[in-house]
Amino acid sequence: MNLTEKELIKSDKENIWHPFTQMGDWVNDVPCEPLIIDRAKGNYLFDINGKKYLDGVSSLWVNNLGHGNPKIDKAVKKQLAKVSHTTFLGLTHKPAIELSQKLLEILPKHFKKVFYSDNGSTAVEVALKMAYQFWQFKGEERSSFLSLKNAYHGDTVGAISVGGTDLFHKRFKPLLFKAHFAPSPFCKKCSFRKNEIPFPNTAKTFDEHNKIAGCKGQCIAEAENILKRYAKGIAAAIIEPENQAAGGMIIMPPGYVSLYAKLCKKYNVLLIADEVATGFGRTGKMFAIEHSKIKPAFICLSKGITGGYMPLAATITTNEIYNAFLGKYEEFKTFFHGHSYTAYPLACATANAVIDIFKTGNILQKLQSKIAFLQKELQSLARHKKIGDIRQCGVMAGIDIVKDKNTPYDYKLKTGAKICARMRKDGIIIRNLGDTLVLFLPLTITKQEISKIIKSIVKNLD
Ligand SMILES: Cc1ncc(COP(=O)(O)O)c(C=O)c1O
């Protein structure tokens, strides 16, 4: 088929249902015409007419090392020449074996076993099911979970059961299993659209943060109240360490993650770190849990694991969890879970190349000055009259757009979406969550590119 741009758009509108998209708007070009991406190189996407766009959301938070990376391309081609896919049920293969070794090498040492799946939601489902089954083997029926308001862990029914973002999850409530929701560490005092807390927040500890925010840290106290009452029925607590990303880029106060983990230990509840978004360098460290040095029972990885080239996920756990599933065949302690594309060999080969690039390319070392530069740029942006709160962690940032320092926009105006649409004209692609502009920058971004994004935001605010 050799369709023109017009024909392609027409066909898309006729035949396709896009994710997280009001299709009524899409087919009517609201807030802008569909953009057809044709190819990509480095930090840039190119449309069908050859126009270049800076990929400021890392193609939905997955692409961390740039598009068309020659080392990754080579690894994919090499694996493609051998075998692109074979089942992982009853068979194994070299790329998955190598990858498990590499993952365990870069993760905290208490992690011992890698279970593969194929996207972030399934990585979470696996952890939830393993935690639930673990307690059954211990003779305890623990059928609920602890999560946080504003949490986002994916779109499958298990993942939305622990999802705390009403807009996405509330209507499915009758289908979901029981979860308790502690307040997000973003209470009325912490969440502000009036720059009540200066950017950057200079607090080093949770107490210091609370002093600045003028709150008493009720979020953690309420998490403890839930655990005090219900811990015996809670299989696991789940958290997106450091950043509740899809919930609004809610960067957690310093010390919060480690307090949450301490509570899980105190009340003997397993902890799941969902690092689907934060893993592989986004926070400035390889994994967000390194900031708080916590030791969760599970870590869920996806997105950046393959540099955004292939769908792959891994749920990594401890020997304690793994050993509980061992037994005679007839005891049926097997973990009955798997997908057609579990440990997809092409994706595992890609992930091996990605981890090698992190090591040999000094990616994290080079990143630090870019993070500091982004902070500086955001600091000056914070003074703009149409900017409310700004939150940053590593190369991730949430920028709240306001009518003026005291007044948010009416969400129905879709101001955030309109600004992103206007920024496309400047050759920049970012996305919004309501009136929060989201930056999820590739680790390969340059300082000039960061400046270009900020300039375009300023230009398009009015
Ligand atoms: C923290 C977190 N968990 C899970 C998911 C779900 O991942 P996927 O979209 O690959 O299913 C996401 C996706 O954005 C996420 O941010």
The ligand as an SDF file (V2000), in Angstrom:
LIG
                    3D

 16 16  0  0  0  0  0  0  0  0999 V2000
    4.4250    2.9170   37.4810 C   0  0  0  0  0  0  0  0  0  0  0  0
    3.7840    2.1990   36.3480 C   0  0  0  0  0  0  0  0  0  0  0  0
    3.4160    0.9190   36.5030 N   0  0  0  0  0  0  0  0  0  0  0  0
    2.8640    0.2120   35.5080 C   0  0  0  0  0  0  0  0  0  0  0  0
    2.6210    0.7970   34.2840 C   0  0  0  0  0  0  0  0  0  0  0  0
    1.9590    0.0210   33.1890 C   0  0  0  0  0  0  0  0  0  0  0  0
    2.8710   -0.2950   32.1880 O   0  0  0  0  0  0  0  0  0  0  0  0
    2.3290   -0.7430   30.7300 P   0  0  0  0  0  0  0  0  0  0  0  0
    1.7160    0.4510   30.1160 O   0  0  0  0  0  0  0  0  0  0  0  0
    3.5670   -1.2120   30.0420 O   0  0  0  0  0  0  0  0  0  0  0  0
    1.3610   -1.8510   30.9690 O   0  0  0  0  0  0  0  0  0  0  0  0
    2.9880    2.1270   34.0720 C   0  0  0  0  0  0  0  0  0  0  0  0
    2.7420    2.7820   32.7780 C   0  0  0  0  0  0  0  0  0  0  0  0
    2.8640    3.9510   32.5840 O   0  0  0  0  0  0  0  0  0  0  0  0
    3.5730    2.8510   35.1300 C   0  0  0  0  0  0  0  0  0  0  0  0
    3.9040    4.1420   34.9940 O   0  0  0  0  0  0  0  0  0  0  0  0
  1  2  1  0
  2  3  1  0
  2 15  2  0
  3  4  2  0
  4  5  1  0
  5  6  1  0
  5 12  2  0
  6  7  1  0
  7  8  1  0
  8  9  2  0
  8 10  1  0
  8 11  1  0
 12 13  1  0
 12 15  1  0
 13 14  2  0
 15 16  1  0
M  END
$$$$
